Amino acid sequence: MAYLMPVVRMAFFKPEPVNDPRRYGSISYCMLIPICFTTILAIVLGIDPEIFPPDFYELAKMASTGITSDWWGWLE
């Protein structure tokens, strides 16, 4: 949540400069849809990592154990 708060602050609460020379066209939904999907998925998995797919946390733990098993006994 703290990661996304600067974006929300700049988008909604920061006053717009009076002499801003930048002009933007309309948004491209091809770029907006993946950003919104990724944001929603990150928030949902951050709140409940077991919601989709089942045993997601166990899968992540197995992957980290497989990667770090040769690291001289660290993270055991």
Buried (B, 14 or more C-beta within 10 A) or exposed (E): EEEEEEEEEEEEEEEEEEEEEEEEEEEEEEEEEEEEEEEEEEEEBEEEBEEEEEEBEEEEEEEEEEEEEEEEEEEE
